[in-house]
Amino acid sequence: MIAESLDHLVILVADHAKAVATYETLLGRRRDWQHMSAEDGTVTTQFALSNTTIELLAPHGSGPVGDRIRELLGDREGLLTSLVFRTSDIGDAHYLCHRRGLKPGSISHQAANYSGLSRRWARFRCEAEVFGEVKVFILQQEENELPYLRASNDAVTRLDHVVINTGNPDRAMASYGARLDLRLALDRTNEDWGARFLFFRTGDTTLEVINRLDNSMTQDDPDALWGMTYEIEDLDAAHERLSDRGVKVSEVRKGRKPGTRVMSVKSHDLGVPTLLLDTKG
């Protein structure tokens, strides 16, 4: 198996300090990790959830990666850009990716320190064209992965799902399912909602791939990482906390999934459409 779970997602951000403060407010939890790379010209901050990690990546000083982030962002506050899947055997995963036409790059080994915690990991990138220009990485944690720390009942606990818009569902089926080993849990067209939905499960996370029936995207258009839904223990408590902190949110309403309630975030989302969910519906 190549992808055993979703290790983390990457959101590119323009202003690191502002983005970290914004996401600490939204998630209701403090950052868990941060490191700077003078060589790349970047600063990275991570928030560990129970089933994955959210990474904010920003330019810092001068460097090739930081300069590329500025170019990609333009005047945007943030951009959801990468999926990083976890493997327990980076060598075997690299071999399988090569055999399956995912065109993996070379394996790189990296290390960093933050507040006395040393971490090491290895990773490689797959060819973006195979995934409709979505950036996909495979990573093995080699030393000291981030622990998940429980927070209050009004804080985000886990990522329920991430949404990918596509004009080419067959490509998504082949790339995420057959090649990457994600389990296809649902393939359903809903005329009332105007879309075909593909749900891929990896670990405790779902990739929700949506093909709009209005032909707003063609088969040749690049896919787009679009938005995220986070789970919270108590949505009413979260509504009160966020409203008190000046975050614009909708009223709590019944979710599409039976037994759920949802609330839309209308500010403090770094430009990434965000929904909050609990299971008290």
Buried (B, 14 or more C-beta within 10 A) or exposed (E): EBBBBBBBBBBBBBBBEEBBEBBBBBBBBEBBBBBBBEEBBBBBBBBBBEBBBBBBBBBBEEBEBBBBBEEEBEEEBBBBBBBBBBBEEBEEBBEBBEEBEBEBBEBEEEEBEBEEEEBBBBBBBBBBEBBBEBBBBBBBBBEBBBEBEEBEBBBBBBBBBBBBBBBBBEBBBBBBBEBBBBEBEEBEEEEEEEBBBBBBBBBBBBBBBBBBEEEEBEEEBBBBBBBBBBBBBBBBBBBEBBEEEEBEBEEBEEBEBEEBBBBBBEEBBBBBBBBBBBBEB
